[in-house]
């Protein structure tokens, strides 16, 4: 399908950088403001539907049939807009940061020096009462986890992505399989780097026969998802066969403890010792909000996402 008409992109946090990349590579494209699904509210439906009705092409991330914003569900969009709809995947892969999770307690997601992201190994060390001074960057994961078990995390993550791509028109799993051990492709499991998003943009453009210029221009757009970079224990990376530079330095946010509140500030880098110390401080303050009894206490109501 060839189109030079109006294009609307629907998706999560990956939608905006994807739109920017296409705009950089093909300045003549008529790209509407992206519709960000996790920000969509019921009252937005009339405006969204008007925007979609005006589009000549709709590039939508795969949105499940039970998603709360029903008007953005992929099945509904395909039913109402037919072959104007091209489906692309949620680019989600855990292989390059398998220790990374969200931690959710009784009152919502907990905060850490990486915002809402956490090192599960560091959280569990705090939960189990290990003194922060005993956490070392060379074995903070392997001190309590069998590194070979992380191969199952990688295999499951690939299986889930490839299953999702059976329902999409454009895929990226094959490219991740080809490159994941030789170059960094993800900042976090749901924040692909610009180099990988650029390949997805190129594939979408090829499918729609969009008039792209030099494909290298795709990566000239800012890497909007480079907001967090978790630590990576070297031994874990080596166990997974990762053959690029690994670091336990963290890109996250400034942390201030104000009474019983964790306050996040501007972007900042943390060495591992500072990251671990600040993580413990965050968990100490939030132990009440998680329903736990503090370090070493019960955490039956805490949920890790992803769970495996």
C-alpha positions in Angstrom: 0.0 0.0 0.0 1.4 3.3 -1.0 0.3 6.5 0.8 1.5 10.1 0.9 -1.6 11.2 2.7 -2.2 11.9 6.4 -0.7 9.3 8.8 -1.7 8.8 12.4 0.5 6.7 14.7 -1.1 4.9 17.7 1.0 3.4 20.4 2.7 3.6 23.8 5.8 5.6 24.6 7.4 4.2 21.4 4.9 6.0 19.2 6.3 9.5 19.5 10.0 8.7 18.7 8.8 6.5 15.8 6.8 9.5 14.4 9.9 11.8 14.9 12.1 9.3 13.0 9.7 9.1 10.0 9.4 12.9 10.0 13.2 13.3 9.9 13.7 10.8 7.1 10.7 12.0 5.0 10.0 15.7 5.8 7.1 15.8 3.3 5.0 13.2 5.2 1.8 14.5 6.8 2.2 13.0 10.3 -0.5 13.9 12.8 0.1 14.1 16.5 0.5 10.5 17.8 -2.2 9.0 19.9 -0.5 7.7 23.1 -2.6 4.8 24.3 -1.7 4.8 28.0 -2.6 8.5 28.2 -6.0 8.0 26.5 -9.2 8.7 28.5 -12.8 8.0 27.8 -13.5 11.7 27.1 -10.8 11.6 24.4 -12.7 9.2 22.2 -14.6 11.7 20.0 -11.4 13.7 19.2 -9.4 10.4 18.6 -12.1 9.0 16.3 -12.2 12.3 14.3 -8.4 12.2 14.0 -8.5 8.5 12.9 -11.4 9.1 10.4 -9.3 11.8 8.7 -6.3 9.5 8.3 -5.2 7.9 5.1 -3.0 5.5 7.0 -3.1 4.4 10.7 0.0 2.8 12.1 -1.1 1.2 15.3 0.7 -0.8 17.9 -1.0 -4.1 18.7 -3.6 -3.2 21.4 -5.4 -6.0 23.2 -9.2 -6.6 22.9 -9.6 -5.9 26.7 -7.7 -2.6 26.7 -9.6 0.0 28.7 -9.6 2.6 25.9 -11.9 0.5 23.8 -11.9 2.8 20.8 -8.1 2.2 20.3 -8.2 -1.6 20.4 -6.6 -3.0 17.3 -9.6 -5.3 16.5 -11.9 -2.3 16.5 -9.6 -0.1 14.4 -9.3 -2.9 11.8 -13.0 -3.4 11.7 -13.8 0.3 11.3 -10.8 1.4 9.1 -9.9 -1.8 7.2 -6.8 -1.8 5.1 -5.8 1.7 6.2 -4.6 0.0 9.4 -1.0 -1.3 9.7 -0.2 -3.1 12.9 3.3 -3.0 14.5 4.4 -4.7 17.8 5.1 -3.4 21.2 8.9 -3.7 21.2 9.4 -5.4 24.5 12.4 -7.7 25.3 14.0 -8.6 28.6 17.3 -10.2 27.3 19.5 -7.2 27.8 18.3 -6.2 31.3 16.7 -9.4 32.8 17.0 -8.2 36.4 14.9 -5.1 35.8 11.3 -5.0 37.1 8.5 -2.8 38.3 7.6 -3.3 42.0 4.0 -2.8 42.9 2.6 -2.7 46.5 -0.8 -2.1 48.0 -0.7 1.6 47.1 0.8 1.4 43.6 4.3 1.2 42.1 7.3 1.9 44.3 10.0 4.4 43.4 13.7 3.9 43.2 16.7 5.8 41.8 15.5 4.6 38.4 12.0 6.1 38.9 9.5 3.2 38.7 12.1 0.7 37.5 14.0 -1.5 40.0 16.8 -4.0 40.2 15.0 -7.0 41.5 18.2 -8.3 43.1 18.8 -5.1 45.0 15.1 -5.0 46.2 15.3 -8.6 47.3 18.6 -7.9 49.2 16.8 -5.1 51.1 13.7 -7.3 51.7 15.9 -10.1 53.1 17.7 -7.7 55.5 21.1 -7.8 53.8 23.2 -4.8 54.8 23.7 -2.4 51.9 27.4 -2.5 52.6 27.4 -6.2 51.7 26.0 -5.5 48.2 28.9 -5.5 45.6 28.6 -4.6 42.0 30.5 -7.7 40.9 28.0 -10.1 42.3 24.8 -8.3 43.4 22.7 -10.6 41.2 24.8 -13.8 41.2 25.1 -13.8 45.0 21.5 -15.1 45.2 20.5 -16.2 41.7 21.5 -19.0 39.4 22.7 -17.0 36.3 21.9 -19.9 34.0 18.2 -19.4 34.9 18.2 -16.1 33.1 18.5 -18.0 29.8 14.9 -19.0 30.4 13.9 -15.3 30.8 15.5 -14.6 27.4 13.7 -17.6 25.7 10.4 -16.7 27.2 10.8 -13.0 26.2 11.5 -14.1 22.6 8.5 -16.5 22.6 6.2 -13.8 23.9 7.4 -11.2 21.3 7.1 -13.7 18.4 3.6 -14.7 19.6 2.5 -11.0 19.5 4.0 -10.6 16.1 1.7 -13.2 14.6 -1.0 -10.5 14.8 1.1 -7.7 13.3 1.9 -6.6 9.8 5.5 -5.6 10.6 7.8 -7.4 13.0 11.2 -6.8 14.6 11.9 -10.1 16.6 14.2 -11.4 13.9 16.3 -8.3 14.0 16.6 -8.5 17.8 17.6 -12.2 17.6 20.3 -11.3 15.1 21.8 -8.4 17.2 20.9 -8.7 20.9 24.2 -10.3 22.0 26.5 -8.0 20.0 25.1 -4.5 20.6 22.9 -2.6 23.1 19.4 -2.5 21.6 17.4 -1.6 24.8 17.6 1.0 27.5 15.0 -0.9 29.5 12.8 -3.9 28.4 10.1 -1.5 27.0 12.4 1.3 25.9 14.2 0.2 22.7 17.2 2.3 21.6 17.0 4.6 18.6 19.0 2.2 16.5 16.4 -0.6 16.9 13.4 1.8 16.5 15.0 3.1 13.3 15.0 -0.4 11.8 11.3 -0.8 12.7 10.6 2.6 11.1 12.4 1.5 8.0 10.3 -1.7 7.8 7.1 0.2 8.3 8.1 2.7 5.6 8.9 -0.1 3.2 5.6 -1.8 3.8 3.7 1.5 3.1 6.0 2.5 0.3 6.7 5.8 2.0 9.2 8.1 0.3 12.1 7.9 2.7 15.4 9.5 1.8 18.6 8.3 3.4 17.6 5.6 6.0 20.6 6.8 8.1 18.6 9.9 8.8 16.1 7.9 10.9 18.6 7.9 13.8 19.1 11.7 13.6 16.0 12.2 15.7 16.7 12.4 19.5 16.7 9.1 21.4 13.6 10.1 23.4 13.5 6.8 25.4 17.1 7.2 26.8 15.8 8.2 30.2 16.8 5.1 32.3 19.7 2.7 32.0 19.9 0.0 34.6 23.0 -1.6 36.0 24.2 -4.8 34.6 26.4 -7.2 36.5 29.3 -8.3 34.3 29.0 -12.0 35.2 25.3 -12.0 34.2 26.1 -10.3 30.9 28.8 -12.9 30.2 26.5 -15.8 31.2 24.0 -14.5 28.5 26.8 -14.1 25.9 26.5 -10.3 25.7 29.6 -9.1 23.8 29.4 -5.3 24.3 30.4 -3.0 27.1 28.5 -3.5 30.3 28.3 -1.2 33.2 26.9 -1.1 36.8 26.5 2.7 36.5 22.9 3.7 36.4 21.1 6.5 34.5 18.1 7.4 36.6 16.8 10.3 38.7 17.9 12.4 41.6 16.4 11.1 44.8 15.4 13.2 47.9 13.8 11.8 51.0 11.3 14.3 52.5 9.8 12.8 55.7 7.9 9.7 54.6 8.0 10.6 50.9 10.4 9.8 48.1 10.8 12.8 45.8 12.3 12.3 42.3 14.3 15.0 40.6 16.2 15.6 37.4 18.1 13.0 35.4 21.4 11.9 37.0 23.9 9.1 36.9 24.6 6.9 39.9 27.6 4.7 40.7 26.6 1.3 41.9 27.2 2.0 45.6 25.1 5.2 45.5 22.4 3.4 43.6 22.2 0.6 46.1 22.3 3.0 49.1 19.5 5.2 47.6 17.5 2.2 46.7 17.6 1.0 50.3 16.6 4.5 51.4 13.6 4.5 49.0 12.5 1.1 50.2 12.8 2.0 53.9 10.5 5.0 53.4 8.0 3.1 51.2 7.9 -0.1 53.3 4.7 1.1 54.8 3.1 1.8 51.4 4.1 -1.7 50.3 2.3 -3.3 53.3 5.6 -4.9 54.4 7.2 -4.9 57.8 10.4 -3.3 56.5 13.6 -5.1 55.8 13.3 -8.8 56.5 9.6 -8.5 56.9 6.7 -10.0 54.9 6.1 -8.8 51.3 3.3 -11.1 50.3 1.4 -8.3 48.6 4.3 -7.0 46.5 4.2 -7.9 42.8 7.1 -7.9 40.3 6.4 -7.0 36.7 7.5 -8.9 34.7 6.9 -11.7 37.1 9.4 -14.3 35.8 
